[in-house]
Amino acid sequence: MYAAVLEQRGYRIRVIEAPLQALAELDPAEPDLLIMLGGPVGAFDDASYPYLIHALRLVQQRIANGRKLLGVCLGAQLIARALGAEVKPMGIKEIGYAPLTLTAAGQQSVLAPLQGAGPVLHWHGDQFQIPVGATHLASSQDCPYQAFSVGNAVLALQFHPEADPRQLEAWLVGHAAELQAAGIDPCTLRAQAAAVSDDLVRLSQQMFADWLDLPVGEGEA
């Protein structure tokens, strides 16, 4: 859903499957933008999934270099971890479409378009704390910490603004075992996706575009 926004701004997109490719060989400062998306593992599962060690280093170096970095779900949790914040299980699964509540700072941030977008997609069982020095931007009924930013360069989102509700079926099939284990009916999620605001895709793209256009000053991150 964000590919069109990136292409309009002249970005060349490279997709990396983090568990399968050598993250340690990537130059963290080279890309103009790094987007780290979600995954089914926990942000502290290093022993079982060693690629997370390299992903964390990539995030740390990206932040240190003051380069644009967007983290979604697991990506956001890794940003929180890189900044010294706690990431832990919630005790429940927050899966489905539910409203997002913006903080006062969030209402003045690039997330502002989502305030009127209606329910957004949540799909996680872990949550991050807000790192020291970061700005808390949003919460939901089940998760008090849904988003934070560090200057204009770093944006961390627990929810999934990148998920197109018109393509949710791929998520339902790919996560069938997780849904069954959590006792969540895919028919309910399918109905929720069909009922979300027609404006959600447009407003999510606007949010992303607004963040891309934010200037990053020296040492800001």
N, C-alpha and C positions, 0 to 999 in steps of 0.2 A: 504493500500500500504506500510505502514511503519511497519506492523506487522512482515514481514519477516526479516527486518533489526533488529528489537528488539529481535526476537527469536534467530537469529544467534549469538547475544551477550549475550544470557542467561537470558534475562528479562522474568519475568512472567507478563503477561498483565492482568490488571483488568480494566474493562470499567465501568464508573460511569455515570449515567444519572443525571446530576447536579440538575435539578429542582425537581427530585423525591426522591433523597436520602439525608440523613442528613450530609451535608458537614461539619457542625460544629463538628461532632464526629470524623472526620478524623484527623490523626496526620500529620501535614504538613511536618514534617521532616523525616517521615518514608520511603516513597518511594525513590528509587534511582533517579527516573525520574518522573516528572509530566507534562503531556501534556494537555493543556486546549484548546479545539477546539471552533468552532463558534456556533452561534445560532441566531434566528430571533429577539431577543430583543436588546435594546440598553444598553450600558455599564453603563448608569446612570438611568436605569428604576427601581431603587430600590423600589419605592412606589408601583409599579404594580407587580413587580416580586421580592419578598423579598429574594429569594435564592441568588440573586446577592450580597447581603451584606456578606453572608457566603463565596461565591466564592472569593470576593475581599479580605477578611481576610485571606483566604487560600493562595492567591497569595502573599499578604504582608508578611506573616509568612515564606513562602517558600523562598522569596527573602532574608529576614533577616537571614535565616539559611544557606544561600549560597548553596542551593541545585539546581540541574538542573531543569530548567523550560522552557518549550516551549509553547508559546501562538500563536494561529492562529485565525485570524479574531476577534471575540468577545474576545477570550482569550488574544490576543495581546492588545486589547483596555483596558482590565482589568489590564494588566501589566502596561500600560501607566498611567492609573488612579492611580494605587497603588504607582507609582513613582511621582505623582503630576502633570502629564501632562494633557492637555485639550483633551477631546474627544467630537466631535460634528458632526452633520449631514453635509454631503458634499454639499447637495442641488441637487445632482443627484445620480442615482444608477450606480455604476461601476460593471456591470455584463457581463461576457464574457471573452474570451481569448484575451490577449493583451500583448505586450512586457513588460519586466521588465528592468529598467535601474539601474545598480549598481553605487553607488557612488565610489569615489576612495578607501574609506575604505571598501566598499562592495566587490570590486574586489580583495581585499586581505583577504577576510573573507571566511567563509564556504559557502557563497552564490555563490562563484566564478563559480562553475559548471553550474549554471543557466544562466550565461551570454550568453552562446551559445545554450541554450535550446529552443529558440524561445518563442512564446507566452505562458503565464501561466494563470491559472484561477483566475479571480477576481470576488468577489460576496459580495458586501457590499454597504451600503449607508452612514455609519458613517466613520470618520477617526480620527486618533490620531495625536497629536503633538509629537515631539521627546522629551522625558524627559531630564531634566538637567543631564548631566553626562553620558548619553547614547550615543552610536555611531550610526549615521544615515547610513543605509546600502543600501537602494534602494528606487526608485520612479517609477511611471508610468505616462502616459500622463495626466490622470484625477486625480491622487492622488500623491502629492509630497512626502508623508511619507508612504512608504510601508513596511519598516522593520527597526528594530534597535536591538542592543545587549547591554548588560551590562556585561562586562567581558566575560568569557567563560560559565558562568552558565545560563544566561538569554538570550533567543532569542525570539523576538516578530515579527510576520509576518502577515501583513494585507491580503496578497494574500493567495492562497490555494495550496501549493506545495504537500499537502497530498492527493489531489483529483485525482484519476485515471481517465483520460479521457475516458477510455474504460467502465467506470461505471457511466458516467454522466447522463444516463437516469433516475436513481433514484433521482438525484437532480432536474431534469426537472419536474418529477411528483410531488415530495414533495414540490416544490416551485411554483406550477402552478399558484396559486392565486397572488403571488408576481410578477411573470413575467407578468401576464396579467395587473396588476395594473401599472407596469412600462412601459408597451407597448413594451415588448421585446418578439420577436418571438422565441419560443423554437426550431423551425427548424433551425434558424440561429446559435444558440448555438450548436445544434447537428452537424451541418456542421463544425463549428469551431473545435469541439472536434475531429472530424474525420480527420481534416487536420493538427493537431499539430504534432510536430516532434516525430518520433518513439523513440527518445532518451530521451524524457521528463521524463518518468517514471524512467529510469535508473539514469539520472542526479539528479532527485529529491531525489531518495534513496541515492545517493552518498553524496549529501548535508547533508541529515539527519545523515548519518553514520559518516561523518566528524565532525559534531557538537557533536554527542554522544561521540566521541573519544577525544574531547578537555578536557584537565585536568582542574580541578577546584581547585584553591588554597585557602588557608585559608583567609577569609575575602574578597575574590575577588568580590562577588556579592554585 
